[in-house]
Amino acid sequence: MNIIICGAGKVGYSITNQLSKQGHNITVIDKNSEDIQKINDNLDAKGIVGIATYPSVLDQADAKNADMIIAVTRNDETNMIVCQVAHSLFSVSRKIARIRSKEFLKPIWRGLFSKTNLPIDIVISPEFEVANNLLRKIEAPGAIESFPFSNDLVRLLEINIDESCSLKNTELQKLTESFSDLNANVLGVQRGDKFLILKKKDKLIENDKAFILTDSKQVDRTLSLFGKDDKFSEKILIIGAGNIGLDLAKALEEHENNPRIKIIEKNEERAQFIANELNESMVLKGDALDENILSEVNIDEIDTVLCLTDDDEVNLMSALLCKKKGVKRVIALASSHSYSLLQSSLKIDDIVDPRMTTVSTILKHVHKGKIESVYTLDDGEYEIIEAKILENSELVNKTLEASTLPDGIRIGLIVRDKKIFVPKKNIEFKLNDTIILLSKRDQLQRVEQLFRISQY
């Protein structure tokens, strides 16, 4: 596809990197010449220095032949105007905009983003997406990640294989035989700095991060089998009360488990605002790197800490300090991929890259065909995809064995009439089956061919 990306910051650069490697024709617009130079020097994409809302600049980017425009500049209003101009003057059929301000996202204004008003097809709210991601992690305390597929009939669990896991050093085939009534499938593992697709004879080893698809009704049992019997946290501390911290705190206040929430915010004005916005959470003004503040929140009683400031180093230092104080589970935001590689050595339970959360959300709207959800792994080298089999798919009525899928594609689970099936070589794909699969980046075009129903 021909795709225009407006905004060459961290998210714009990451999206360009992913999509150019997938073979799309990418043009990037940004008024910052240094950011564009970085695009031109490092990526297989065309960079244009200019103001993306100007019709002449969009024309220079060949907007009239664009299949999609993705507006991820640092300014909400700019992103909205870009989509309007792309629609009105160039008839771009697919328009995605990143919108941060909560004012535009209030339910009472849901009619704002429509073809007759502001013609934006997909609105991405990064802070909301990250807050939801963090909430899922809290809801599955034994997992690093818990991501829903197929209307939450299926969950993707990321689990750390530690010394207490009784299933380590066991062949996957034997695991399947031993737990034949468990609708779960190990897709692969992050082993050191490499992601590996595992085969039947392969084993999970200590320190692997395993990615497992499971029936949502069997999440607790799956976690327990891997030695993860942690309970939902009763006492939670949030460090940093930006939009992510606020969204998460609101969701936790409404959660059925009713945890006790404490928040530390360094900015006095923001702390007061957050205190007024929340009903039951305790908000303290202070620096989380100050041990006196941690004593004030009774850090020794806290079950889970989430470090959510807008400063990566502060988040990591706060996380390390809380771990030193004996907190069982600590999660930190960090936008640099290099920090994630240091997670094990830093002894932090989870490092979340908000940039990749946004990129994953955008990528699922780029694929052609009946593809619903995307979860990105290994900095975009792999994707876990939910796709539906329609009548013109070449998979209809074929067995898995006869489908001759390439090595870079691994079928995880099949959802049929709300029932979950672990794929076996003699199982036949049926019309309207939902397939959740793992694909290597260089096989994404093949995945799109299997499930495509039309071009945008």
N, C-alpha and C positions, 0 to 999 in steps of 0.2 A: 504494500500500500504506500501511497504518497501521504506523508504525515508532516504537519507543521507543528513544532513545539515552540511556544512563546514563553521565554524565561529560561536562562541558562545557569541558574543557581544549582544547588546540590541536587534537588529533585529533578530539575530539567536535564541536568547532565546525566543523572542515573537513568532516566527514561530513555534519553538519546542513546546511551551506551547499550541498554538492553535491546531496544528496538532495531538499532542499526545492525547488531549482531544476529538478529532474527531475519535479516535480509530486507527490511523495509527501507524505503527512500525517505530520509529524514532531513528536514530543513529547520534550523533553529534561529529564532530571532531574539535579540536582547540588545538593550541600549548600552550595556557595559562591554566595551571593546576587549577588555582582558578576558572576560568569561567566554566571549565568542572565539577569541584566539585559542583558548584552551580546547574548545570544541574542535576547531579546525586542525589543531596540531595533533590531537590524540584520538579522535573518533572518525569513523567513516560516515560523516554527515557534513552538510553545507551550513556554515554559520553566516548570518547576516547581522551587521550592526545597524540597529534602527529601532524606532518606536513601533511596537507591534500593533497599536491601534490605528496607525496611519494606513489608509487604503493603498497608498503607493508602495509601502513596505510589504504589505501582504501580497500585492501584485508582483513585486520583485521575487517573493517566495513562491510564486506560481500557485496562489491560492485557488485559482479557477480550476486547477486540476488536482486539488487536494481531496483525499478521501476522508481526512479527519484533521481537526485542529485541537491541540491540547494546550490550554492556557494555564501556566503555573508560574506566572510572574509573582513578585513579592506583594503585589497590590490587588485586592479583590476587585475594585472598580475597573482596573485595567483588564483583568481577566474577563469580566462581564462584557466590556465594550468590544474586546477582541472577538468574542463569540457573536456579538450582534453584527459587527461589520462583516465578519466571515459569512454569516448567514445572508445578510441583506444584499451585499455587493457581489459575493462570489459563490453563493449557493453551496457552501460546504455542508455535506450531509450529516456529519457527526462531529459534535462539539462538546468537549470536556473542559470544565473549569474548576480550579481549586479556589474554594471560598472559605476564608477563615472566620470572618466576623459573624458572631452569633446573631447580630441584628438581621442579617439577610436570611438566616436559617430558621427563624422562629416559625412554628407550625401555622400561625395565622397568615403568614405571607407565602405559603406553599405554592400559590398560583403565580408567583413572580417569575419562576423559571419555566416558561412555556413558549410555544411557537408564536403565540400572539403577543407575548410580553417580552421577556428576555429569552431568546431561543437557545437555551443551554440544555443539551440532552442528558448530560451526567454532571452532577455537582459533587465534588469531592471535598469533604471537610476533614483535613488531616488530624486535627486534635481529637475530633469525635472518633475517628477510626482507631487512633492509638489508645484512647481511653477504653474503647470496647475491647481492644486487644488485651490490655492490662486486666480488665475485669474477667475475661476468660481465663487468664492465667491464675487469678485469685480463686476462681471457681474450681479449678483443677489443681489443687495445691501440690500434688506429687509430680506434676508435669511442668516442664519448662514452657511449653506452648499447648494450647487447646483451641483448635480452629474448626469451625463448623462447616460442613458441606451438606448439600441436599436438604435444605431447610432444617438443618441440625439433626437429621436422622443419622448422620455419620460425623465422627470427630477425628481430626488429626491430632495425635498426641506426640509431643517431642519429650522424650524421657532420657535422663542421664543414667547410663548403666554403671552403677557404682559397685563397691565391694559386697554390698548386702544383697545384690540381685542374684537370686538362685538360678536364673535362666541364662546367665552368661556362660560362654563356652559350650553352648548347646546348639547343634545344627538347627536351622530354621525348619527343615522338614520334620524333625522330631518334635519341635514345638507344635507344629500344625497337627501332628498325629496325637500328641498328648492332650491337646485342648481342642478337639474336633468340634465341640459345641460353642466355641468362642468365635464370633464373627469379627476377626481382627487379622491384619496382615502387615508385616514389617516391610516397608518399602525400601528402606536403606538407612545408612548411618553417616553422620559426620564423624570422621575418624582423623583426629589432628586437624590439618588444614584442608583435607580432601573429603568430598562427599562420595560415597560408594553405594551403588545399587547392589543389594545382596541377592544371592541366588540360594537355592534349596540347601546346598551343602555348606554354605557359609555360616559363621557363628558371630554372635554378639560378643564383644570383649569389653573388659572394664575400661571406663572413660569414654566409650562410644556415646554419642547422642543419637538415639534411635528415633526414627520417624515411623509411627504406627497408625494405620487407619483402623478404626473400630466402630462398631455399632454404638450409638450414643447411650443406649440403655445398658451397655456393658462397660462404660468408662471406668467405674469404680473397680469392677472386677479386673479389668485389664491393668489398671494401675497397681492393684494389689499383687497380681502375679509377678510384676516387675519390682516388687518390694517397696511400693509407694503407698503407704497407708495414712498419709497426712490428712488432717481434718481442715475444714474451712477455718480461716483465721478469725479469731474472736476480737483481736485488737490489732488495728492497722494504723501505721504512721505514714503520712504522705509528706514528703519534703519538696516544697515548691508548689505554689498555688496559681500556676498559669491556667490556661484554658483546659489543658489535659488534666491537671490536678483537680480543677473544679468539676469537670464532667465526670471524672471517676468518683469523686466524693459524693456527688448527687446520686449516681447509680448505686453506690454502696449504701447510702442512706435508705434507698428504696428496696434494697435486697432483702429477700425473705430470711436470710440468716442473721440480719440485724447486727452487724459488727460494730464495735466501738471505734470511732475514727478520730485521730488527732492529726493536725496539719501544722507544719512549720513554714512560715513565709517571711522572707527577709525584709520585703518592702512593706512599710507600715500602712500605706494607703491601700495597697492590694490586700493585705491581711484583713483590714477592716471591711473592705468590699466583700471578700469571701465569707467572712463571719456573718454578714447580713444576708448573703445568698443561701446559706446552708441552715438547716434546722437543728441538727443534733451534734454535728461535728465540733470538736474543740479546736480553735485556731489560735496559735501562738505566734507572735512577731519575734523573729530572731534568726540567728545563723546556725544552721544544722551542723556546722563544723565546730561549734562552741559546745564543749562537753557539758557545760552548765545547762544549756537548753535541752540537751538530750536527757539529762537527769530530771529536768522539770517535767518532761513528758513520760517519765518512768520507763526509759528505754529497755530496762531489764524485763518488763512485762509485755513488751510488744512482740507479736507473732510474725508480722510481715512489715517490711519497710519498702516504700517505693520512692526512689529519688528522681524527681521529675522537674528539676529546674531547667533553664535554657542554657546551662553551662555544663558541657560534658565532664570537665575536670572536677567541678564541684559535685556532680552526681556520683562520680566514681570514688572520690575521696569520702563523701558522706556514706556511701555504701560500704567501703572498707572499714570506716570507723564503726558503723553499726554492727558489722560482722564481728569486729573486735570486741564489741560490747555483748556479744552472745546472741544476737537476733538470728533466729533459725533461717528465715528466708528474706533475701534482699534482692530487689530488682532495680536496675538503673537504666535511664535513657542515655544513649550516646549515639551521635550521628555519624561517627567515623567507623567504617567497617573494621579498621585495624583493632579497635577496642574489643570487638566481638571475638577476635582471634586470641585475645589475652584473657578471656573470661575464666578459663580453668586456672591459670596461674594466679589471677587476682582473687580467686576463691569467692567470686560474686555469683549468686545462683543464676541470674539471668541478666543479660544486657540487651536492651531493645533498641533497635535502630528505627526511629520514627520515619526517616526518609524511605526505608525499604517497605514500611507499612503502606505509605502513600503510593509508592511505585507499584506494589502488588495490587492495590486497589485499582489503579489506572490500567495496568496490564490486562486485567480481566475484561476490560471494555474494548481492548484493541483487537483481540483475537476474532477471526471470522468464524461464523458457524454458531451452533447452539452450545456455546461454552459459557458456563454460569459463574464459576468461582475459580480463582487462581491464588495459590500460595507459592511465593518465590523462595527458593533455597540457594545457598552457596553463591550469594551476590548475583543471582539471575541465571546461573549456569543450569539450574533445574527448576521446573515448575510442577506443582501438583494441581491438576485441572479436573474440574467437574464438567462433564459433557453429556449431552443427551443423544441417543440413537434415533434418528428420524428415518423415514421410509426409503430415502435414496442413499442412505449410508451403506457402504460396502460391507459393513459388519453384520447387517441384519441376517439372522438365521445361520450365521457362521459360528463354529466352535472356536474357542480360544486357540486351540492347537492349529486349526486351519487358517487362522487369521494372519499367521506369519508376521507378527509385529517385530520391528527391529529391536536390537538390544537396548537402545536408548529409551524405549517405552516400556513401562511396567504397569499392568492393570492392578489396581489396589482392591477395590470393592465394587460390587454391582448392587444398585438399588432398583428393585422391581416391585411395583405395587406396595411401596413402603416397607418391603422386606429386604433384608441385607444378605448378600451372598458373597462368600469368599470365592474368587474365580479358580476353577480347576480346568485342566486342559480340555475336558469333554463338555464343558458348559457352553450352551448356545446363547449368543447375544440376541435379544428380542427387541422388537420395535418399542420405543419409549423407555427402554432401559436407561438409567442414569449410570454413567461409568465415572469412577474417580480413579485417576491414573497419574503416574509420575512420568514426566518427559524431560529428556535432556534438551537443551536449547536447540541443538542442531536437528532435532526431530520434530520441532513444533510445526513446521510446515506439513509434515506427514499427519500430525494430529489434526490440523485444520482440514486436511483433505478427507480424513475419516469422518469428521462430524460437520463439515461445512454444508450449509443450506443455501447461502447466497453471499455475494459481496456486498459491502456497505455501499 
